[in-house]
């Protein structure tokens, strides 16, 4: 390690993180190689890139403040990252993602910023910092956590300006904006119970933070009304158009009786309606259905879909405001937006 120079007793100097030149020296490479590795350039071998990234992470590397301030003055671009799972690959044409992107674009435009849109694999979160580290963007808005809570915490620990759309989780170091998923799940389930339904199926991947919290609300509502929990009524399905079809198929294969479905997205709910109809099961007479999100198509489907509304128009503005506050050196508070029930014909 380099010897401390004059001013070593200055707390700010003592606290200063090692920068790119230090990483280059410790890795035995040039600073140019470090820069390429941290921006995931194909010009650097995978072995070297991995070694540099691990070293940077262990040293909690961050771009120096002077360079960051220069970016703030000259750069009006915000990176918006949409993670995807390689196994399911939720498309950008997903109605919820399109609505969120529209909300973010409107909010950024109002503030005089541009959007740099990228997709990133859920197993490649190490690349999330590249738009900031290379100076292409002043900060990052990530839509979804995808079970990468610890990696997001590590990004926040190295002072990466990042704000995430997702669920409030324990020991959260990063700023997170999301809806009240537990309340949403509880409201949806209580609505179905109020309609006289007692065998309520749940469709959604509870390995992910947001569906997991919606499932918690579902379980709380069942318990509050003295309705026994049946694990056969819970089906893990991805956020894809065929997810509702797969869920109905799984319930049929299990031979389980049910009179309602709570689906973790409107797309799941609408495809479940189609799957039920193909089996000659009426909605809502035989099976009532509640979705989640209140995308525009929910009011146009047949039957029109009862759903839990997430305030997507408010979400984009809240995400952008939180990121800009973070870039300006403030510590924005995570925010949990309210959800509400929108009753339509499917129940």
NUMIPA-216440 format. One record per residue: residue number from 1; x, y, z of N, C-alpha, C, O in turn. Coordinates in steps of 0.1 Angstrom, whole numbers. Layout:
N
NUM  X  Y  Z  X  Y  Z  X  Y  Z  X  Y  Z
...
END
This chain:
347
1  8  -12  0  0  0  0  9  12  0  19  12  6
2  5  23  -7  13  35  -7  14  42  6  4  41  14
3  25  48  9  27  55  22  18  67  23  16  74  13
4  13  70  34  5  81  36  13  94  35  24  94  41
5  8  104  29  15  116  27  11  127  37  4  123  47
6  14  139  35  10  150  44  -5  150  45  -13  147  35
7  -10  153  56  -25  154  58  -31  141  62  -43  139  61
8  -22  131  66  -27  118  68  -37  117  80  -45  108  81
9  -36  127  89  -45  128  100  -59  133  97  -68  133  105
10  -60  139  84  -73  144  80  -83  133  78  -80  123  71
11  -94  133  85  -104  122  85  -108  119  71  -110  107  67
12  -109  129  62  -114  126  49  -103  119  41  -107  110  33
13  -90  121  44  -80  114  37  -79  100  42  -77  90  35
14  -81  98  55  -81  85  61  -92  76  55  -90  64  53
15  -104  83  53  -115  76  48  -115  73  33  -123  65  28
16  -106  80  26  -106  80  11  -104  65  6  -95  58  11
17  -112  61  -4  -111  48  -9  -100  48  -20  -97  58  -26
18  -93  36  -22  -83  35  -32  -90  37  -46  -101  32  -48
19  -83  44  -54  -88  47  -67  -82  38  -78  -75  29  -75
20  -84  42  -91  -81  33  -102  -66  30  -103  -62  19  -105
21  -57  40  -100  -43  38  -101  -38  27  -91  -30  19  -93
22  -45  28  -79  -41  18  -68  -45  4  -72  -38  -6  -70
23  -57  3  -78  -62  -10  -82  -53  -16  -93  -50  -27  -93
24  -49  -7  -103  -40  -11  -113  -27  -16  -108  -22  -27  -112
25  -21  -9  -98  -8  -14  -92  -10  -27  -85  -1  -36  -86
26  -20  -29  -77  -22  -41  -70  -26  -53  -79  -22  -64  -76
27  -32  -50  -90  -35  -61  -100  -24  -64  -109  -24  -74  -117
28  -14  -55  -110  -3  -57  -119  -6  -54  -133  -1  -60  -142
29  -15  -44  -136  -19  -41  -149  -19  -26  -150  -17  -18  -141
30  -22  -21  -162  -22  -6  -165  -36  -1  -160  -46  -8  -159
31  -36  12  -158  -49  19  -155  -59  17  -166  -71  17  -164
32  -54  17  -179  -63  15  -190  -70  2  -190  -82  1  -193
33  -62  -8  -185  -68  -22  -184  -79  -22  -173  -89  -28  -175
34  -76  -15  -162  -86  -14  -151  -98  -8  -156  -109  -13  -154
35  -97  3  -164  -109  10  -169  -117  1  -178  -129  1  -177
36  -110  -6  -187  -117  -15  -196  -124  -26  -188  -135  -30  -192
37  -117  -32  -179  -123  -43  -171  -136  -38  -164  -145  -46  -163
38  -135  -26  -158  -147  -22  -150  -158  -18  -159  -170  -17  -154
39  -155  -15  -172  -166  -12  -181  -170  -24  -190  -177  -23  -199
40  -164  -36  -186  -167  -49  -192  -164  -49  -207  -171  -55  -215
41  -152  -44  -210  -148  -44  -224  -143  -58  -228  -137  -65  -220
42  -147  -62  -240  -143  -76  -245  -128  -76  -247  -122  -87  -250
43  -121  -65  -247  -106  -64  -249  -98  -70  -238  -87  -73  -239
44  -105  -72  -226  -99  -77  -214  -103  -92  -212  -115  -95  -213
45  -94  -101  -210  -97  -115  -208  -106  -116  -196  -106  -108  -186
46  -114  -127  -196  -124  -129  -185  -117  -131  -172  -121  -126  -161
47  -105  -138  -172  -98  -140  -159  -93  -127  -153  -94  -124  -141
48  -87  -118  -162  -82  -105  -157  -94  -96  -153  -93  -90  -142
49  -105  -96  -160  -116  -88  -157  -122  -92  -143  -125  -84  -135
50  -123  -105  -141  -128  -110  -128  -119  -106  -117  -124  -102  -106
51  -106  -107  -119  -97  -104  -108  -98  -89  -105  -97  -86  -93
52  -99  -81  -115  -99  -66  -112  -112  -62  -106  -113  -54  -97
53  -123  -69  -110  -136  -65  -104  -137  -70  -90  -143  -63  -82
54  -132  -81  -87  -131  -86  -73  -123  -77  -64  -127  -74  -53
55  -112  -73  -70  -103  -64  -62  -110  -50  -60  -109  -45  -49
56  -116  -45  -70  -123  -32  -69  -134  -33  -59  -137  -24  -51
57  -141  -45  -59  -152  -47  -49  -147  -47  -35  -153  -42  -26
58  -136  -55  -33  -130  -56  -20  -125  -43  -14  -125  -41  -2
59  -120  -34  -23  -115  -21  -19  -126  -10  -19  -123  1  -16
60  -138  -14  -23  -150  -5  -23  -146  7  -32  -148  19  -28
61  -141  3  -44  -137  14  -53  -148  23  -57  -160  18  -59
62  -146  35  -58  -156  45  -64  -148  55  -72  -137  59  -69
63  -155  61  -82  -149  72  -90  -147  84  -81  -155  87  -72
64  -136  91  -83  -133  102  -74  -143  113  -75  -150  115  -85
65  -144  121  -64  -155  131  -63  -154  141  -74  -164  146  -80
66  -141  145  -77  -140  156  -88  -145  151  -101  -152  158  -108
67  -142  138  -105  -147  133  -117  -162  132  -117  -169  134  -127
68  -168  128  -106  -182  127  -104  -189  141  -106  -199  142  -112
69  -183  151  -100  -189  165  -101  -188  169  -115  -197  176  -120
70  -177  166  -123  -176  170  -137  -187  164  -145  -193  170  -153
71  -190  151  -142  -201  144  -149  -214  151  -146  -222  153  -155
72  -217  155  -134  -229  161  -130  -231  174  -138  -243  177  -141
73  -221  181  -141  -222  194  -148  -224  192  -163  -231  200  -170
74  -218  181  -169  -218  180  -183  -228  169  -188  -231  169  -200
75  -231  160  -180  -239  148  -184  -254  149  -179  -256  152  -168
76  -263  147  -189  -277  148  -185  -284  135  -189  -295  134  -194
77  -277  124  -187  -282  111  -190  -283  102  -178  -274  102  -169
78  -294  95  -177  -296  85  -166  -298  71  -172  -305  69  -181
79  -291  62  -166  -291  48  -171  -304  41  -164  -305  41  -152
80  -312  35  -173  -323  27  -168  -321  13  -172  -320  9  -184
81  -319  4  -162  -316  -10  -164  -328  -19  -161  -335  -17  -151
82  -331  -27  -171  -342  -37  -169  -336  -51  -168  -333  -57  -179
83  -335  -57  -156  -329  -70  -155  -338  -81  -162  -350  -79  -162
84  -332  -92  -166  -340  -103  -171  -333  -116  -166  -321  -117  -165
85  -342  -126  -164  -337  -139  -161  -335  -147  -174  -344  -148  -182
86  -323  -153  -175  -320  -160  -188  -330  -172  -190  -333  -175  -202
87  -335  -178  -180  -344  -189  -181  -358  -185  -186  -364  -193  -194
88  -362  -173  -183  -376  -169  -186  -376  -158  -196  -385  -157  -205
89  -367  -148  -194  -365  -137  -203  -378  -129  -205  -384  -129  -216
90  -383  -123  -195  -395  -114  -196  -392  -103  -206  -383  -96  -205
91  -400  -102  -217  -398  -93  -228  -401  -79  -224  -409  -76  -215
92  -394  -69  -231  -397  -55  -229  -411  -51  -233  -416  -41  -229
93  -417  -60  -241  -431  -57  -245  -441  -60  -234  -453  -58  -236
94  -436  -66  -223  -445  -68  -212  -452  -55  -208  -445  -44  -206
95  -465  -55  -207  -473  -42  -205  -468  -34  -192  -468  -22  -192
96  -465  -41  -182  -460  -34  -169  -447  -27  -172  -445  -16  -168
97  -438  -34  -179  -425  -28  -181  -426  -16  -191  -420  -5  -189
98  -435  -17  -201  -437  -6  -210  -443  6  -202  -439  18  -205
99  -453  4  -193  -459  14  -185  -448  21  -176  -448  33  -175
100  -440  13  -170  -429  18  -161  -419  27  -170  -415  38  -165
101  -415  22  -181  -406  29  -190  -412  43  -194  -405  53  -195
102  -425  42  -197  -432  55  -201  -432  65  -190  -430  77  -192
103  -434  60  -178  -435  69  -166  -421  75  -163  -420  86  -160
104  -410  66  -165  -397  71  -163  -393  81  -173  -387  92  -170
105  -396  78  -186  -393  88  -197  -400  101  -195  -393  112  -197
106  -412  101  -190  -419  114  -188  -412  122  -177  -410  134  -178
107  -409  115  -166  -403  121  -154  -389  127  -157  -385  138  -153
108  -381  119  -165  -368  124  -169  -369  136  -178  -361  145  -177
109  -378  135  -188  -380  146  -197  -383  159  -189  -378  170  -193
110  -392  158  -180  -396  170  -172  -384  176  -165  -384  188  -163
111  -374  168  -161  -363  173  -154  -351  176  -163  -341  181  -159
112  -353  175  -176  -343  178  -186  -332  168  -188  -321  171  -191
113  -336  155  -185  -326  144  -186  -330  134  -197  -342  134  -201
114  -320  127  -202  -323  116  -212  -321  103  -206  -315  101  -196
115  -327  93  -212  -327  79  -207  -318  71  -216  -318  71  -228
116  -309  63  -209  -300  53  -216  -306  40  -211  -304  35  -200
117  -313  33  -220  -320  21  -217  -312  8  -220  -306  7  -231
118  -310  -1  -210  -302  -13  -212  -309  -24  -205  -317  -23  -196
119  -306  -37  -210  -311  -49  -203  -298  -55  -197  -287  -54  -203
120  -300  -63  -187  -289  -69  -180  -294  -82  -174  -305  -83  -168
121  -286  -93  -176  -290  -106  -170  -289  -106  -155  -281  -98  -149
122  -298  -113  -149  -298  -113  -134  -285  -119  -128  -282  -117  -116
123  -278  -126  -136  -265  -132  -132  -253  -123  -136  -242  -127  -135
124  -256  -111  -141  -246  -102  -145  -247  -88  -139  -244  -78  -145
125  -252  -88  -126  -254  -75  -119  -241  -67  -117  -241  -55  -115
126  -229  -74  -119  -217  -67  -117  -215  -57  -128  -207  -48  -127
127  -222  -59  -140  -221  -50  -151  -230  -37  -149  -229  -28  -157
128  -238  -37  -139  -247  -26  -137  -241  -13  -135  -246  -3  -139
129  -229  -13  -130  -221  -1  -127  -215  5  -139  -211  17  -139
130  -214  -2  -150  -206  2  -162  -211  16  -167  -202  24  -170
131  -224  18  -169  -228  32  -175  -223  43  -166  -220  54  -171
132  -222  41  -153  -217  52  -144  -202  53  -144  -196  63  -145
133  -196  41  -143  -181  41  -143  -174  46  -155  -164  52  -155
134  -181  44  -167  -176  49  -179  -180  63  -183  -176  69  -193
135  -188  69  -174  -192  83  -176  -203  85  -186  -206  96  -189
136  -210  74  -190  -221  75  -199  -234  80  -192  -242  86  -198
137  -235  78  -179  -247  82  -171  -243  87  -158  -232  83  -152
138  -251  96  -152  -248  102  -139  -253  93  -127  -249  94  -116
139  -261  83  -131  -267  74  -121  -275  63  -127  -277  64  -140
140  -281  54  -119  -287  42  -124  -301  41  -117  -302  41  -105
141  -311  38  -125  -324  34  -120  -326  19  -125  -326  16  -137
142  -328  10  -116  -330  -4  -119  -344  -8  -116  -349  -6  -105
143  -351  -14  -126  -364  -18  -124  -365  -33  -120  -364  -42  -129
144  -366  -36  -107  -366  -49  -102  -354  -54  -95  -343  -50  -99
145  -355  -62  -85  -344  -67  -77  -340  -81  -81  -328  -84  -80
146  -349  -89  -85  -346  -103  -90  -338  -111  -80  -329  -118  -84
147  -341  -110  -67  -334  -118  -57  -319  -114  -56  -311  -122  -51
148  -315  -102  -60  -301  -98  -60  -299  -87  -49  -291  -78  -51
149  -305  -89  -38  -305  -79  -27  -291  -76  -22  -287  -65  -21
150  -283  -87  -20  -269  -85  -15  -261  -77  -25  -253  -69  -21
151  -262  -81  -38  -254  -74  -48  -257  -59  -49  -249  -50  -50
152  -270  -56  -47  -275  -42  -47  -269  -35  -35  -266  -23  -36
153  -269  -42  -24  -263  -36  -12  -249  -32  -14  -244  -22  -9
154  -241  -41  -21  -227  -39  -23  -225  -27  -32  -216  -19  -30
155  -234  -25  -42  -233  -14  -51  -235  -1  -43  -228  9  -45
156  -245  -1  -34  -248  11  -26  -236  14  -16  -233  25  -14
157  -229  3  -11  -218  5  -2  -206  11  -9  -199  18  -2
158  -205  9  -22  -194  16  -29  -198  30  -34  -191  35  -43
159  -209  35  -29  -214  48  -33  -218  49  -47  -218  60  -53
160  -223  39  -53  -228  39  -67  -242  46  -66  -250  41  -58
161  -244  57  -74  -258  63  -73  -268  54  -80  -269  55  -93
162  -275  47  -73  -285  37  -78  -298  38  -70  -297  38  -58
163  -309  37  -77  -322  37  -71  -329  25  -77  -329  23  -89
164  -336  17  -69  -342  5  -74  -357  5  -72  -363  9  -62
165  -365  0  -82  -379  -3  -81  -380  -17  -76  -375  -26  -82
166  -387  -19  -64  -388  -32  -59  -394  -32  -45  -402  -23  -41
167  -391  -42  -37  -397  -44  -24  -388  -39  -13  -376  -40  -14
168  -394  -34  -2  -386  -30  10  -382  -43  17  -390  -52  20
169  -369  -44  19  -363  -56  25  -354  -53  37  -350  -41  38
170  -352  -62  46  -344  -60  58  -330  -56  54  -324  -61  44
171  -323  -47  62  -309  -43  60  -307  -38  46  -296  -41  40
172  -316  -30  41  -315  -24  28  -306  -12  28  -310  -2  34
173  -295  -12  21  -286  -1  20  -289  8  8  -286  20  9
174  -295  3  -2  -298  11  -14  -312  17  -13  -321  12  -6
175  -314  28  -20  -327  35  -20  -337  26  -28  -334  23  -40
176  -348  23  -23  -358  15  -30  -372  22  -30  -377  26  -20
177  -378  23  -42  -391  28  -44  -400  16  -49  -396  9  -58
178  -411  14  -43  -420  3  -47  -434  5  -41  -436  14  -33
179  -443  -4  -44  -456  -4  -39  -457  -12  -26  -448  -20  -23
180  -468  -10  -19  -470  -18  -6  -475  -32  -10  -487  -34  -11
181  -466  -41  -13  -469  -54  -18  -477  -63  -8  -487  -70  -12
182  -474  -62  5  -481  -70  15  -495  -65  16  -505  -73  16
183  -497  -52  16  -511  -46  16  -519  -50  4  -530  -54  5
184  -512  -49  -8  -518  -53  -20  -523  -67  -20  -534  -70  -24
185  -515  -76  -16  -519  -90  -15  -530  -93  -5  -539  -101  -8
186  -530  -86  6  -540  -87  16  -554  -82  10  -564  -88  12
187  -553  -70  4  -566  -64  -1  -572  -73  -12  -584  -75  -12
188  -564  -78  -21  -569  -87  -32  -576  -99  -26  -586  -103  -30
189  -569  -105  -16  -574  -118  -10  -587  -115  -2  -597  -123  -3
190  -587  -104  5  -599  -101  13  -611  -98  4  -622  -100  8
191  -608  -92  -8  -619  -89  -17  -625  -102  -22  -638  -103  -22
192  -617  -112  -25  -622  -125  -29  -630  -132  -18  -640  -138  -20
193  -624  -131  -6  -631  -137  6  -645  -130  8  -655  -137  11
194  -645  -117  6  -658  -110  7  -668  -114  -4  -680  -112  -2
195  -663  -120  -15  -672  -125  -25  -677  -139  -22  -683  -145  -31
196  -673  -144  -11  -677  -157  -7  -668  -168  -11  -671  -180  -10
197  -656  -165  -16  -646  -175  -21  -638  -179  -9  -633  -171  -1
198  -635  -192  -9  -627  -198  2  -615  -206  -2  -606  -209  5
199  -616  -211  -15  -604  -219  -21  -598  -210  -31  -601  -210  -43
200  -588  -202  -26  -582  -191  -34  -568  -196  -39  -559  -197  -30
201  -566  -197  -51  -553  -201  -57  -544  -189  -58  -549  -177  -60
202  -531  -190  -57  -521  -180  -58  -511  -183  -69  -505  -193  -69
203  -510  -174  -79  -501  -176  -90  -490  -165  -89  -493  -153  -90
204  -477  -169  -88  -466  -160  -88  -454  -167  -82  -455  -176  -74
205  -442  -162  -86  -430  -168  -82  -425  -162  -69  -419  -151  -68
206  -428  -169  -58  -425  -164  -45  -410  -164  -41  -407  -161  -30
207  -402  -168  -50  -387  -167  -48  -383  -153  -50  -372  -149  -46
208  -391  -145  -57  -388  -131  -60  -394  -122  -49  -405  -125  -44
209  -388  -111  -45  -392  -103  -34  -406  -98  -35  -414  -99  -25
210  -410  -92  -46  -424  -86  -47  -435  -96  -46  -444  -95  -38
211  -434  -107  -54  -445  -118  -53  -445  -124  -39  -455  -128  -34
212  -433  -125  -33  -432  -131  -20  -440  -123  -10  -447  -128  -1
213  -439  -109  -11  -446  -101  -1  -461  -101  -4  -469  -100  5
214  -465  -102  -17  -479  -103  -20  -485  -116  -15  -496  -117  -11
215  -476  -126  -15  -480  -139  -10  -482  -138  6  -491  -144  11
216  -474  -131  12  -475  -129  26  -488  -122  30  -495  -126  39
217  -492  -112  22  -505  -105  24  -516  -115  22  -526  -114  29
218  -515  -123  12  -525  -134  9  -527  -143  21  -538  -146  25
219  -516  -147  26  -516  -156  38  -522  -149  50  -530  -155  58
220  -519  -137  52  -524  -129  63  -539  -128  62  -546  -129  72
221  -544  -126  50  -559  -124  49  -566  -137  51  -577  -138  58
222  -560  -148  47  -566  -161  49  -567  -164  64  -577  -168  70
223  -556  -161  71  -555  -164  86  -565  -155  93  -571  -160  103
224  -566  -142  89  -575  -133  96  -590  -138  95  -598  -134  104
225  -593  -145  84  -607  -150  83  -609  -165  86  -619  -171  83
226  -598  -170  93  -599  -184  97  -600  -194  86  -605  -205  88
227  -594  -191  75  -594  -200  63  -581  -208  63  -570  -201  63
228  -581  -221  63  -569  -229  63  -561  -227  51  -566  -225  40
229  -548  -227  53  -538  -226  42  -535  -239  35  -532  -249  42
230  -537  -240  22  -534  -252  14  -523  -249  5  -524  -242  -5
231  -511  -255  7  -499  -253  -2  -502  -257  -16  -495  -253  -25
232  -511  -266  -18  -514  -271  -32  -520  -259  -40  -521  -260  -53
233  -525  -249  -34  -531  -238  -41  -521  -227  -45  -525  -217  -52
234  -509  -229  -41  -498  -219  -45  -490  -225  -56  -484  -236  -55
235  -489  -217  -67  -481  -222  -79  -471  -212  -83  -474  -200  -86
236  -458  -216  -84  -448  -207  -89  -448  -206  -104  -446  -216  -111
237  -450  -194  -109  -450  -192  -124  -443  -179  -127  -443  -170  -118
238  -436  -178  -138  -429  -166  -142  -438  -155  -147  -450  -157  -150
239  -433  -143  -147  -441  -131  -152  -441  -132  -168  -435  -122  -174
240  -447  -142  -173  -448  -143  -188  -462  -145  -192  -470  -150  -183
241  -466  -143  -204  -480  -144  -208  -485  -159  -206  -497  -161  -204
242  -476  -168  -208  -480  -182  -206  -481  -186  -191  -484  -198  -188
243  -476  -177  -182  -476  -181  -168  -489  -185  -162  -490  -194  -155
244  -500  -177  -166  -513  -181  -161  -518  -194  -167  -525  -202  -160
245  -515  -197  -179  -518  -210  -185  -511  -221  -178  -517  -232  -175
246  -498  -219  -175  -491  -229  -167  -496  -231  -153  -497  -242  -148
247  -501  -220  -147  -506  -221  -134  -519  -229  -133  -521  -238  -125
248  -528  -226  -143  -541  -234  -143  -538  -249  -146  -545  -257  -141
249  -528  -251  -155  -525  -265  -158  -520  -272  -146  -523  -284  -144
250  -511  -266  -138  -506  -272  -126  -517  -275  -116  -517  -285  -110
251  -526  -266  -114  -537  -268  -105  -546  -280  -110  -550  -288  -102
252  -548  -281  -123  -555  -292  -128  -548  -306  -126  -554  -316  -122
253  -535  -306  -128  -527  -318  -126  -527  -322  -111  -526  -334  -108
254  -528  -312  -102  -528  -315  -88  -542  -320  -83  -544  -326  -73
255  -552  -318  -92  -566  -322  -88  -571  -314  -77  -580  -319  -69
256  -567  -302  -75  -571  -294  -64  -583  -285  -68  -584  -279  -79
257  -593  -284  -59  -605  -276  -61  -602  -261  -57  -596  -259  -47
258  -607  -252  -65  -605  -238  -62  -617  -230  -68  -622  -233  -78
259  -620  -218  -62  -631  -210  -67  -627  -196  -69  -635  -187  -72
260  -613  -193  -68  -608  -180  -71  -593  -181  -73  -587  -191  -70
261  -588  -171  -80  -574  -170  -83  -569  -156  -80  -575  -146  -85
262  -558  -155  -73  -551  -142  -71  -538  -143  -79  -529  -151  -75
263  -536  -136  -90  -524  -136  -98  -516  -124  -95  -521  -113  -93
264  -502  -126  -96  -493  -115  -92  -490  -105  -103  -482  -96  -101
265  -497  -106  -114  -497  -96  -124  -510  -97  -133  -516  -108  -133
266  -513  -86  -139  -525  -87  -148  -523  -96  -160  -533  -103  -164
267  -511  -97  -165  -508  -106  -176  -511  -120  -172  -516  -128  -180
268  -506  -124  -160  -509  -137  -155  -524  -140  -153  -529  -150  -157
269  -531  -130  -148  -545  -131  -146  -553  -133  -159  -561  -142  -160
270  -549  -125  -169  -556  -126  -182  -554  -139  -189  -563  -144  -195
271  -541  -144  -188  -539  -157  -195  -545  -168  -187  -549  -178  -193
272  -547  -166  -174  -554  -176  -166  -569  -177  -170  -575  -187  -170
273  -575  -165  -173  -589  -165  -177  -590  -173  -190  -599  -181  -191
274  -581  -171  -200  -581  -178  -212  -580  -193  -210  -587  -201  -216
275  -571  -197  -201  -569  -211  -198  -581  -217  -191  -585  -229  -195
276  -588  -210  -182  -600  -215  -176  -611  -217  -186  -618  -227  -186
277  -613  -207  -195  -623  -208  -205  -621  -220  -214  -631  -226  -218
278  -609  -222  -218  -606  -234  -227  -610  -247  -220  -611  -257  -227
279  -611  -247  -207  -615  -259  -199  -630  -258  -196  -635  -267  -189
280  -637  -248  -202  -651  -247  -199  -655  -242  -185  -666  -244  -181
281  -645  -235  -179  -648  -230  -166  -651  -215  -167  -643  -207  -172
282  -662  -210  -161  -667  -197  -163  -660  -187  -153  -658  -191  -141
283  -657  -175  -158  -651  -164  -149  -661  -152  -150  -663  -147  -161
284  -667  -148  -139  -663  -151  -125  -673  -161  -119  -671  -164  -107
285  -682  -167  -126  -693  -175  -120  -687  -187  -112  -690  -189  -100
286  -677  -194  -118  -671  -205  -112  -658  -202  -105  -655  -206  -94
287  -650  -194  -111  -637  -189  -106  -636  -174  -107  -636  -169  -119
288  -635  -167  -96  -632  -153  -97  -617  -150  -97  -609  -158  -92
289  -613  -139  -104  -599  -137  -106  -596  -122  -103  -603  -113  -107
290  -585  -120  -96  -579  -107  -93  -565  -107  -98  -557  -116  -95
291  -561  -96  -105  -547  -94  -110  -540  -84  -102  -544  -81  -90
292  -529  -79  -107  -520  -70  -100  -513  -61  -110  -508  -66  -120
293  -514  -48  -108  -507  -37  -116  -517  -27  -121  -514  -15  -120
294  -529  -31  -126  -538  -23  -133  -532  -17  -146  -532  -4  -147
295  -527  -25  -154  -522  -21  -167  -534  -16  -176  -545  -20  -172
296  -532  -9  -186  -543  -4  -195  -552  -15  -200  -564  -13  -201
297  -546  -26  -203  -554  -37  -209  -563  -43  -199  -573  -50  -203
298  -561  -41  -186  -570  -47  -176  -584  -42  -177  -594  -50  -175
299  -586  -30  -182  -599  -24  -183  -606  -28  -196  -617  -25  -199
300  -598  -34  -205  -603  -37  -219  -604  -52  -221  -610  -56  -231
301  -600  -60  -211  -600  -75  -213  -615  -80  -211  -624  -72  -207
302  -617  -92  -214  -631  -97  -213  -630  -110  -205  -624  -120  -209
303  -636  -111  -192  -642  -99  -186  -632  -89  -182  -620  -92  -180
304  -636  -76  -180  -627  -66  -175  -622  -70  -161  -629  -76  -153
305  -609  -68  -159  -602  -74  -148  -602  -66  -135  -598  -54  -135
306  -606  -72  -125  -604  -67  -111  -589  -68  -108  -583  -79  -111
307  -584  -58  -102  -569  -58  -100  -565  -49  -89  -573  -41  -84
308  -552  -50  -85  -546  -41  -75  -538  -31  -83  -529  -34  -90
309  -541  -18  -81  -535  -8  -89  -522  -3  -82  -521  0  -70
310  -511  -4  -90  -498  2  -85  -497  16  -92  -500  17  -104
311  -494  26  -85  -494  40  -91  -481  42  -99  -472  49  -95
312  -481  36  -111  -470  37  -120  -466  51  -124  -454  54  -125
313  -476  59  -126  -473  73  -130  -466  80  -119  -457  88  -122
314  -469  78  -107  -462  83  -95  -448  77  -94  -439  83  -89
315  -447  64  -97  -435  57  -95  -423  62  -103  -412  64  -97
316  -425  66  -116  -415  71  -124  -409  84  -118  -397  86  -117
317  -418  93  -114  -414  105  -108  -406  103  -95  -396  110  -93
318  -411  94  -87  -404  92  -74  -390  86  -76  -381  89  -69
319  -389  77  -86  -376  71  -89  -366  81  -93  -354  82  -89
320  -370  90  -102  -361  100  -108  -358  110  -97  -346  114  -96
321  -367  115  -89  -364  124  -79  -354  119  -69  -345  126  -64
322  -356  106  -65  -347  100  -56  -333  99  -61  -323  101  -54
323  -332  95  -74  -318  94  -80  -311  108  -81  -300  109  -77
324  -319  118  -85  -312  131  -86  -308  136  -73  -298  143  -71
325  -316  133  -62  -313  137  -49  -300  130  -45  -291  136  -38
326  -298  117  -48  -287  109  -45  -274  115  -52  -264  116  -46
327  -276  118  -65  -265  124  -73  -260  137  -67  -248  140  -68
328  -269  145  -61  -266  158  -56  -260  157  -42  -257  167  -35
329  -258  144  -37  -251  142  -24  -260  140  -12  -256  140  -1
330  -273  140  -15  -283  138  -4  -285  123  -2  -281  114  -10
331  -292  119  9  -296  105  12  -311  104  11  -318  105  21
332  -316  100  -1  -330  99  -3  -336  87  6  -329  77  7
333  -348  89  10  -354  78  18  -362  69  9  -369  73  0
334  -361  56  12  -369  46  4  -384  49  6  -388  54  17
335  -392  46  -4  -406  50  -4  -414  38  -8  -412  31  -17
336  -425  36  0  -435  25  -3  -448  32  -7  -455  38  1
337  -451  30  -19  -463  37  -25  -476  29  -22  -475  17  -21
338  -487  35  -20  -500  28  -16  -505  21  -28  -503  25  -40
339  -512  10  -26  -520  2  -36  -534  4  -33  -539  7  -22
340  -542  1  -44  -557  2  -42  -564  -9  -51  -559  -12  -61
341  -575  -13  -46  -583  -23  -53  -592  -16  -64  -598  -6  -61
342  -591  -21  -76  -600  -16  -87  -609  -28  -91  -605  -38  -96
343  -622  -27  -87  -632  -38  -89  -638  -37  -103  -643  -27  -107
344  -637  -48  -110  -643  -49  -123  -650  -63  -125  -654  -69  -114
345  -653  -67  -136  -662  -78  -139  -656  -92  -135  -664  -101  -134
346  -643  -93  -134  -637  -107  -132  -640  -112  -118  -637  -124  -115
347  -646  -104  -109  -649  -109  -96  -664  -107  -94  -670  -110  -83
END
